[in-house]
Amino acid sequence: IPISSADVYQTTIHFGCSEANNLSVNSEIEAAIWAPFSNDTDNPKRFSAKRFDGETITYYNEKCSRTTCGNLRELLAAPLPDSQCGGLVELQNAILTTQGIPEYSKIEWELKGNFTNDFEMDFEKEFGNKEDYMIIRFNQGTNFFAVQNWDFSTASNHFYELTSVNLPVSAPNGPQCTLQWINGSDGVEGQGKVANPLSMHKNHVNLKSGNKIYDPSYGIETTMNELNFENSNFATAGGIILAVVEKSTNASKFYYWIGTENSAGMDFIID
């Protein structure tokens, strides 16, 4: 088995050998290894991926924690395997490479260029004189895109009030760690059957093999091209999470400002 470039750990070997037992055709091995990552409701192994020690692997179950694992080594060593997208992508790829399946390409998503909407213009239309307010932008310099099923139809001048945010400014990861789809309702599940994982991101990572895109964070497998995948899974292409504080009353509200509509497109890098 050509494993020279694989990350060989107990979990990656055990996972692959257990799921792909007695299989020899690459497509069958790939499908068997994917099954525990999948969100397919007809799949009895749905969202059941486990580490070698039996702990179920989750995606942003601890949304406000600094301990979510960003890479494979962290994911395998942490007391609980709660992962970011990068850790899950590295895990899936490592399991496949230990089974002799060629490494996949990695797709990294981020905002393409500058925002297409004008923040200063939108702010003046929505609130009036900017000097009357204090603006606190979370994770200064960071642009966040929203995943489905966010519904921003009630946004005014591209400002969408986040009524579910209740964290102080200093909270780990900023307020996005408590945001919920459709302003308080649950959205699509994440890995490990996490009902409401993180739903706004500064970037996201998938795997690509041939004409397939895999997103182990949300259990998505598709033959869509990159553009159609983006349109089906991202609600916006970029924006800002901020608090607007009225100086005269000290009253504050949280907002997501939509900087770039999804229709304007995102940038993706295939590595």
C-alpha positions as CSV (number, residue, x, y, z in Angstrom):
1,I,0.0,0.0,0.0
2,P,1.6,3.3,-1.0
3,I,1.4,5.3,2.3
4,S,4.6,7.4,2.0
5,S,2.6,10.6,2.0
6,A,-0.1,9.5,4.4
7,D,-0.6,10.6,8.0
8,V,-0.4,7.2,9.7
9,Y,-2.1,7.0,13.1
10,Q,-4.1,4.4,14.9
11,T,-7.3,6.2,14.0
12,T,-6.6,6.5,10.3
13,I,-5.5,2.9,9.9
14,H,-8.3,1.4,12.1
15,F,-11.0,3.6,10.5
16,G,-10.0,2.7,6.9
17,C,-9.5,-1.0,7.6
18,S,-12.8,-1.4,9.5
19,E,-14.9,0.5,7.0
20,A,-13.3,-0.9,3.8
21,N,-12.8,-4.4,5.1
22,N,-12.5,-7.0,2.2
23,L,-12.9,-4.2,-0.5
24,S,-10.4,-3.8,-3.3
25,V,-12.0,-1.4,-5.8
26,N,-11.1,2.2,-5.2
27,S,-14.6,3.5,-5.7
28,E,-16.0,1.0,-3.2
29,I,-13.3,1.8,-0.7
30,E,-13.9,5.6,-1.1
31,A,-17.7,5.1,-0.6
32,A,-17.3,2.9,2.4
33,I,-14.9,5.3,4.1
34,W,-17.2,8.2,3.3
35,A,-20.3,6.5,4.8
36,P,-19.7,7.5,8.5
37,F,-19.1,11.1,7.4
38,S,-22.3,11.4,5.3
39,N,-25.4,13.3,6.2
40,D,-27.6,11.0,4.1
41,T,-30.7,10.2,6.2
42,D,-31.0,6.8,4.5
43,N,-27.5,5.8,5.6
44,P,-27.5,3.8,8.9
45,K,-23.9,5.0,9.5
46,R,-24.9,8.6,9.1
47,F,-22.6,11.0,11.1
48,S,-21.0,8.2,13.1
49,A,-17.3,8.8,12.4
50,K,-15.3,7.9,15.5
51,R,-11.8,8.2,16.7
52,F,-9.8,5.0,17.6
53,D,-10.7,5.4,21.3
54,G,-14.5,5.4,20.4
55,E,-15.1,9.1,20.8
56,T,-17.5,10.5,18.2
57,I,-16.0,13.2,16.0
58,T,-18.0,16.4,15.9
59,Y,-18.0,19.7,14.0
60,Y,-18.0,22.8,16.2
61,N,-20.0,21.2,18.9
62,E,-18.3,23.5,21.3
63,K,-19.0,26.6,19.3
64,C,-17.6,29.1,21.8
65,S,-14.5,27.1,22.7
66,R,-10.9,27.8,21.8
67,T,-10.2,24.1,21.8
68,T,-11.9,23.1,18.5
69,C,-9.3,21.3,16.5
70,G,-8.0,22.9,13.4
71,N,-5.8,20.1,12.1
72,L,-5.5,16.3,12.2
73,R,-2.9,16.1,15.0
74,E,-5.0,18.2,17.3
75,L,-8.1,16.3,16.4
76,L,-6.5,12.9,17.3
77,A,-4.8,14.2,20.5
78,A,-7.6,16.4,22.1
79,P,-9.6,15.0,25.0
80,L,-12.7,15.3,22.9
81,P,-12.5,15.3,19.0
82,D,-14.4,18.5,18.3
83,S,-13.2,19.7,14.9
84,Q,-13.0,22.7,12.6
85,C,-13.3,22.1,8.8
86,G,-9.5,21.7,8.4
87,G,-9.2,18.8,10.9
88,L,-12.0,16.9,9.2
89,V,-10.6,17.4,5.7
90,E,-7.2,16.2,6.9
91,L,-8.8,13.2,8.6
92,Q,-10.7,12.0,5.6
93,N,-7.7,12.5,3.3
94,A,-5.4,10.6,5.7
95,I,-7.8,7.7,6.0
96,L,-8.0,7.4,2.2
97,T,-4.2,7.6,1.7
98,T,-3.5,4.9,4.2
99,Q,-5.8,2.7,2.1
100,G,-3.8,3.5,-1.1
101,I,-6.3,6.0,-2.5
102,P,-4.5,8.9,-4.2
103,E,-4.6,12.2,-2.3
104,Y,-7.4,14.5,-3.1
105,S,-7.3,18.2,-4.0
106,K,-8.2,20.6,-1.3
107,I,-10.7,23.4,-2.1
108,E,-10.3,26.5,0.1
109,W,-13.2,29.1,0.0
110,E,-12.8,32.7,0.8
111,L,-14.3,36.1,-0.2
112,K,-13.3,37.1,-3.7
113,G,-11.7,40.6,-3.7
114,N,-13.3,43.5,-1.9
115,F,-17.0,43.8,-0.8
116,T,-19.4,44.7,-3.6
117,N,-21.7,46.7,-1.2
118,D,-20.6,50.0,0.3
119,F,-20.5,49.9,4.1
120,E,-20.3,53.7,4.7
121,M,-23.2,54.3,2.4
122,D,-25.3,51.5,3.8
123,F,-24.6,52.7,7.4
124,E,-25.6,56.2,6.7
125,K,-28.9,55.1,5.1
126,E,-29.7,52.7,8.0
127,F,-28.5,54.7,11.1
128,G,-27.8,58.3,10.0
129,N,-24.7,60.2,11.2
130,K,-21.9,57.8,11.9
131,E,-20.4,60.1,14.5
132,D,-23.4,59.3,16.8
133,Y,-22.4,55.7,17.1
134,M,-19.6,53.5,18.2
135,I,-18.9,50.6,15.8
136,I,-17.3,47.4,17.2
137,R,-16.3,45.0,14.4
138,F,-15.6,41.5,15.7
139,N,-12.4,39.9,14.7
140,Q,-11.2,43.1,13.1
141,G,-10.2,42.6,9.5
142,T,-12.1,39.3,9.2
143,N,-14.8,38.8,6.7
144,F,-17.4,36.2,7.4
145,F,-19.6,34.3,4.9
146,A,-22.8,32.6,6.0
147,V,-23.8,29.1,5.2
148,Q,-27.3,27.9,4.4
149,N,-30.0,28.0,5.6
150,W,-29.7,31.6,6.7
151,D,-32.5,33.8,5.6
152,F,-31.6,37.5,5.2
153,S,-34.8,38.6,3.5
154,T,-35.5,41.0,6.4
155,A,-32.2,42.8,6.1
156,S,-32.4,46.6,5.8
157,N,-29.7,48.3,3.7
158,H,-27.8,45.1,4.0
159,F,-27.8,45.2,7.8
160,Y,-29.4,42.1,9.4
161,E,-30.1,42.2,13.1
162,L,-28.7,39.3,15.0
163,T,-31.2,38.9,17.9
164,S,-29.7,35.6,19.1
165,V,-26.3,37.1,19.9
166,N,-25.8,37.5,23.7
167,L,-22.0,37.4,24.1
168,P,-19.6,40.1,25.4
169,V,-17.2,41.6,22.9
170,S,-14.3,39.6,24.4
171,A,-16.0,36.2,23.9
172,P,-13.8,33.5,22.1
173,N,-14.4,33.5,18.4
174,G,-16.6,36.6,18.6
175,P,-20.4,36.5,18.7
176,Q,-20.7,34.2,15.6
177,C,-20.1,31.2,17.9
178,T,-23.8,31.5,19.1
179,L,-25.4,32.5,15.8
180,Q,-28.2,30.3,14.6
181,W,-29.7,29.8,11.2
182,I,-32.9,31.7,10.3
183,N,-32.4,34.0,13.4
184,G,-32.9,31.4,16.1
185,S,-33.9,28.2,14.3
186,D,-31.7,25.2,13.7
187,G,-30.2,24.7,10.3
188,V,-28.4,21.8,8.7
189,E,-26.6,19.4,11.1
190,G,-22.9,19.2,11.3
191,Q,-20.6,16.2,11.7
192,G,-21.4,14.1,14.8
193,K,-25.1,15.1,14.6
194,V,-24.4,18.6,16.0
195,A,-27.7,20.3,15.5
196,N,-26.5,23.9,15.2
197,P,-22.7,24.2,14.5
198,L,-20.9,27.4,13.7
199,S,-22.8,29.0,10.8
200,M,-20.6,31.9,9.8
201,H,-17.0,31.4,8.6
202,K,-14.0,33.4,7.5
203,N,-13.0,30.4,5.3
204,H,-14.0,26.8,4.6
205,V,-12.2,23.8,3.2
206,N,-13.5,20.8,1.2
207,L,-12.0,17.8,-0.6
208,K,-12.3,17.3,-4.4
209,S,-11.8,13.9,-6.1
210,G,-12.5,13.7,-9.9
211,N,-15.9,15.2,-10.3
212,K,-16.9,14.9,-6.6
213,I,-16.7,17.5,-3.9
214,Y,-16.8,16.2,-0.3
215,D,-17.6,18.4,2.7
216,P,-17.1,16.3,5.8
217,S,-18.0,19.2,8.1
218,Y,-21.7,19.0,7.0
219,G,-21.6,15.5,5.4
220,I,-22.1,16.7,1.9
221,E,-21.1,14.6,-1.1
222,T,-21.9,16.1,-4.6
223,T,-21.0,16.0,-8.2
224,M,-21.9,19.7,-8.6
225,N,-19.2,22.0,-10.0
226,E,-17.7,24.6,-7.7
227,L,-20.1,27.4,-8.6
228,N,-23.2,25.3,-8.1
229,F,-21.8,24.0,-4.8
230,E,-21.3,27.5,-3.6
231,N,-24.8,28.6,-4.6
232,S,-26.4,25.6,-2.9
233,N,-24.4,25.8,0.4
234,F,-23.5,29.4,1.1
235,A,-26.0,32.1,1.8
236,T,-23.6,35.0,1.4
237,A,-20.1,35.4,0.0
238,G,-18.8,37.8,2.7
239,G,-19.8,40.3,5.4
240,I,-19.0,41.8,8.7
241,I,-20.3,40.9,12.2
242,L,-20.5,44.1,14.3
243,A,-22.1,45.8,17.3
244,V,-23.6,49.3,16.8
245,V,-23.7,51.3,20.0
246,E,-25.6,54.5,20.2
247,K,-23.4,57.0,22.1
248,S,-26.3,59.0,23.6
249,T,-28.0,56.0,25.2
250,N,-25.3,53.4,25.2
251,A,-27.9,51.0,23.6
252,S,-26.3,48.4,21.4
253,K,-27.4,45.9,18.8
254,F,-25.6,43.2,16.9
255,Y,-25.7,43.0,13.1
256,Y,-24.4,41.0,10.2
257,W,-23.7,43.4,7.4
258,I,-23.9,41.7,4.0
259,G,-20.8,42.9,2.2
260,T,-21.1,40.6,-0.8
261,E,-24.2,38.8,-2.1
262,N,-23.7,35.1,-2.9
263,S,-24.5,35.8,-6.5
264,A,-21.4,37.9,-6.8
265,G,-19.3,34.8,-6.3
266,M,-16.6,33.5,-3.9
267,D,-13.0,32.8,-4.6
268,F,-11.8,29.2,-4.3
269,I,-8.3,27.8,-4.5
270,I,-7.8,24.2,-5.5
271,D,-4.5,22.9,-4.0
